Amino acid sequence: MSIKSSLKSTLKSALYGLKARQDYQGARIYFRAKTASYLRYLDSHNQLKPLPQAHAKQVVEYWTPLLSLSLSWLRAK
């Protein structure tokens, strides 16, 4: 493999990674905005109610290990 084709392959890979990262960040921004908009809508129509404490505790217990795994994976990158 020549240096030119190796460099071209490396550049393509880097650009693909950059594009994928931008798409991911754009999706996160879109989701965050839609979620905030929906919560404002629910709040304005008095439909937003707090979770019952027992259920809130179950939700936190369920998601805590999964979130810590994903955060540790992101930090490892």
C-alpha positions in Angstrom: 0.0 0.0 0.0 1.4 3.3 -1.0 1.7 6.3 1.4 -0.8 8.2 -0.7 -3.5 5.6 -0.4 -2.8 5.1 3.3 -3.1 8.8 3.9 -6.3 8.9 1.9 -7.7 6.0 3.9 -6.8 7.7 7.2 -8.3 11.0 6.1 -11.5 9.3 5.0 -11.8 7.5 8.4 -11.1 10.7 10.3 -13.8 12.6 8.3 -16.3 9.8 8.8 -15.7 9.9 12.5 -16.1 13.7 12.6 -19.3 13.5 10.6 -20.7 10.8 12.9 -19.8 12.8 16.0 -21.5 15.9 14.6 -24.6 13.9 13.7 -24.7 12.4 17.3 -24.4 15.8 18.9 -27.1 17.3 16.6 -29.4 14.5 17.6 -28.8 15.1 21.3 -29.5 18.8 20.8 -32.7 18.1 18.9 -33.8 15.6 21.5 -33.0 18.0 24.4 -35.0 20.8 22.7 -38.0 18.5 22.0 -38.0 17.2 25.5 -37.9 20.7 27.0 -40.6 21.8 24.7 -42.8 18.9 25.6 -42.3 19.5 29.4 -43.1 23.2 28.9 -46.3 22.1 27.1 -47.3 19.7 29.9 -46.5 22.3 32.6 -48.6 25.0 30.8 -51.6 22.6 30.8 -51.1 21.5 34.4 -50.4 17.9 33.2 -46.9 17.7 34.7 -47.1 15.9 38.0 -44.4 14.6 40.3 -43.7 10.9 40.3 -44.8 8.9 43.3 -41.8 8.5 45.6 -41.8 4.7 45.4 -41.8 4.7 41.6 -39.1 7.5 41.5 -36.9 5.3 43.7 -37.3 2.3 41.4 -36.5 4.4 38.4 -33.3 5.8 40.0 -32.3 2.3 41.1 -32.8 0.9 37.6 -31.0 3.6 35.7 -28.0 4.3 38.0 -25.9 1.3 37.1 -26.6 1.8 33.4 -25.7 5.5 33.4 -22.5 4.8 35.3 -21.6 2.2 32.7 -22.2 4.6 29.8 -20.4 7.4 31.6 -17.4 5.2 32.2 -17.4 4.1 28.6 -17.5 7.8 27.4 -14.6 8.7 29.7 -12.5 5.9 28.4 -12.7 7.3 24.8 
